[in-house]
Amino acid sequence: MAKAFTPGVLALYRGTEKKSSALHLTLFRATPNKAGYVKVEMTAGPRAFDYDWTQKIILHLTTVELAALAILETQEVIFHHKPDAAIGEATGRSKRFKVKPAPKGGAFVDLTETHPPNPERTHSIAINNEELFAIQLLCREAIPLVIGWTRELCQVPRDFSKAG
């Protein structure tokens, strides 16, 4: 069954007889009041193209992480997020996003969430060279939008002699 097109979302789907995987990347632009980010959502399912979105894992990529993905060559990149770290609670909750280039091209993408006392969850998807290139290109283009370096959001003086 074909999936519907959603503007602003890069959606990749895989399915075999016994398993399916889905990866969504969504850009959220910076606003005058809030920094932007790229939201990653991954899930899996028990059958071909049957996804359990109640088990999805969500991760927000920062500007530095987008840059690391944009220049991904032969080294794997791993990002660790601890959502409760800012709150100061040691709950053990964490997320790991790993992209590892495959030996024959493309890459393997894994997203793992640990949230005790629940069991660890991991979703994985294999992507081909073209999909990896699309992700890299989108990460490059997303960086100015995530940090707000756009004509609409940046205040640039027109007369530089009066700036100061």
GIMOSUL-V995815 format. One record per pair of residues at least 4 apart in sequence whose ideal C-beta (glycine too) atoms are under 7 Angstrom apart, sorted by the first residue. I is the first residue (numbers start at 1). J is the second residue. D is the distance in Angstrom with one decimal. If there is no record, write none. Layout:
i,j,d
I,J,D
I,J,D
//
This chain:
i,j,d
1,49,6.0
3,11,6.4
3,13,6.1
6,11,6.6
8,26,6.2
8,27,6.2
9,24,5.4
9,25,6.9
9,26,5.0
10,25,4.3
10,134,6.6
10,135,6.9
10,138,6.0
11,24,5.1
12,23,4.5
12,125,6.4
12,127,6.2
12,131,5.8
13,22,5.1
13,49,6.4
14,20,6.3
14,21,4.6
14,125,5.6
14,126,6.8
15,20,4.0
15,48,3.5
15,49,4.1
16,48,5.9
17,48,5.9
19,44,6.5
20,44,6.3
20,45,4.2
20,47,6.5
20,48,5.6
20,49,5.5
20,50,5.8
20,51,5.9
21,44,5.2
21,123,6.3
21,124,6.3
21,125,4.0
22,42,6.8
22,43,5.3
22,51,5.0
23,42,5.3
23,109,6.3
23,125,5.0
24,41,4.3
25,38,5.8
25,40,5.9
25,135,6.8
25,138,6.7
26,38,6.9
26,39,4.5
27,38,5.5
27,142,5.2
27,145,6.4
28,36,5.1
28,37,5.4
28,39,6.4
29,36,4.8
29,145,4.7
30,34,6.8
30,35,5.4
30,36,3.9
30,145,6.6
30,146,6.0
30,147,6.1
30,148,3.4
30,153,6.3
32,153,6.3
35,146,6.9
35,147,6.9
36,145,5.9
36,146,3.9
36,148,6.9
37,60,4.3
37,61,6.2
37,62,6.8
37,146,6.0
38,61,4.4
38,66,6.1
38,142,5.5
38,146,6.8
39,58,6.4
39,60,5.7
40,59,4.6
40,61,6.2
40,97,6.6
40,111,6.7
41,56,5.2
41,58,5.3
42,56,6.5
42,57,5.4
42,111,4.4
42,123,4.0
42,125,6.9
43,51,5.1
43,52,6.0
43,53,5.5
43,55,5.7
43,56,4.0
43,123,5.9
44,52,6.8
44,123,4.9
45,50,4.4
45,51,4.3
45,52,5.1
46,50,6.4
55,121,6.6
57,95,6.7
57,111,4.8
57,113,4.7
57,121,6.3
57,123,5.9
59,81,6.1
59,95,5.3
59,97,5.3
59,111,6.2
61,65,4.4
61,66,5.4
63,67,6.6
63,143,5.8
63,146,5.5
63,147,5.6
64,68,6.6
65,69,6.5
65,79,5.2
66,70,6.2
66,139,4.4
66,142,5.6
66,143,5.4
66,146,6.6
67,71,6.7
67,143,6.4
68,72,6.9
68,77,4.9
69,77,6.5
69,99,6.5
69,135,6.5
69,136,6.4
69,139,4.5
70,136,5.3
70,139,4.1
70,140,4.3
72,77,6.1
72,99,6.2
72,101,6.8
72,136,6.2
74,101,5.6
76,98,6.3
76,99,6.4
76,100,3.9
76,101,6.9
77,99,5.2
78,96,6.3
78,98,4.7
79,97,4.5
80,94,6.2
80,96,5.5
81,94,6.6
81,95,4.4
82,93,6.8
82,94,5.0
83,93,5.9
84,89,4.8
84,91,4.8
84,93,5.2
92,114,6.7
92,116,4.6
93,114,6.7
93,115,4.6
94,114,5.0
95,112,6.8
95,113,5.1
96,112,4.5
97,111,5.4
98,110,4.5
99,107,5.4
99,109,5.3
100,107,6.2
100,108,4.9
101,107,5.0
102,106,4.7
102,107,5.7
102,108,6.0
105,128,7.0
105,129,4.5
106,126,6.5
106,127,5.3
106,128,4.4
106,129,5.3
106,132,5.6
107,127,5.5
107,132,5.0
108,124,6.5
108,126,5.5
109,124,6.8
109,125,5.2
109,127,6.3
110,122,6.0
110,124,4.8
111,123,5.2
112,120,6.3
112,121,6.9
112,122,4.4
113,121,5.1
114,120,4.9
127,131,4.0
127,132,5.4
129,133,6.2
130,134,6.4
131,135,6.5
132,136,6.4
133,137,6.2
134,138,6.2
135,139,6.3
136,140,6.6
137,141,6.4
138,142,5.9
142,146,5.5
143,147,6.5
144,149,4.2
144,150,6.3
145,150,6.3
148,153,4.4
148,154,6.9
149,154,6.1
150,154,6.5
157,162,6.7
157,163,4.3
//
